[in-house]
Amino acid sequence: MNKRSPFATAVLAFLLALSHGVAVALTLPKESAVPGGVVIIELAADSAGERPRAHYNKKPLLVVNKEGRWLAVVGIPLTATVGEHKIEQQHASGKMITHRFKVKDKAYKTQRLTVTNKRKVNPYAEDMARIIAEKKRTQQTLAHWDPRNVNKLVFTAPVEGRQSSSFGLRRIFNGQPRKPHSGMDIAAPTGTPVFTPIAGTVTNTGDYFFNGNSVFIDHGQGLVTMYLHLDSIQVKEGDELKQGDLLGTVGATGRVTGPHLHWGISLNDARVDPALFLTEQ
């Protein structure tokens, strides 16, 4: 008997609920007002009933309607300072409304890793042009704005496996400090299927120097998910994916110590903790 994937089960439940006229309520990610976290701020509604517009650090924000309330779902960068922050809402009347929130400190742990391919830690001079071009392309992908409505903000992990590295770890490769870990690592054997946890458009694929075979999916309003170090890529740029579609397989490409999926989430161009978006297991 074939075993149904968690994604297929979730989709089937959703469709059954709709067919029976049951309203499927929007579930929000967990809040965590720390660097790399998420805060949810209620916005002022306007008389026209249109979706409000708001910005944080000059970046447009994802805004959803839950039970008649307009909410901004705000990603906090890992580089955010502790203290008061603010978002700016542009009201339909032309008035600017300021909403304030406080960011608390979080002490992320340190992880020391040994990478056998030393070139992936200290690239050669001839690698730098490629690395710089890939960084620019990634930045453009993550900064892209698609105004579509977002109707799902909590989902199942894209692959079955063991969480091997958490978000935010201060990483040291071969004794050398590098940028904090900007995603969640899920260890699984090479070839394990990776599925799309939420519908979206494939906006970037390729073989990257550090990230290996990579797929980026845009879900609208600055919500982008990333799937790195893949063995194979089963989609192409421009593909419209549904929840549960196969996007690739787990691999060990790029800068790795073994086969795993690096799963990242970018919200208003800030890398945030994927654990905040996971369904309760």
ABEGO torsion letter per residue (X at the ends): XBBBBAAAAAAAAAAAAAAAGBBBBBBBBBBBBBBGBBBBBBBBBBAAGBBBBBBBGGBBBBBBBBGGBBBBBBBBBAABBBEBBBBBBBBAAGBBBBBBBBBBBBBBBBBBBBBABAAAABBBAAAAAAAAAAAAAAAAAAABBBABBBABABBBBABBEBBABBBGBBBBBGGBBBBBBABBBBBBBBGBBBBBABBEBBABBEBBAAAEBBBBBBAEGGBBBBBBGBABBABBBGBBBBBGBBAEBBBABEBBAEBBBBBBBBBGGBBBBAAAABBBX
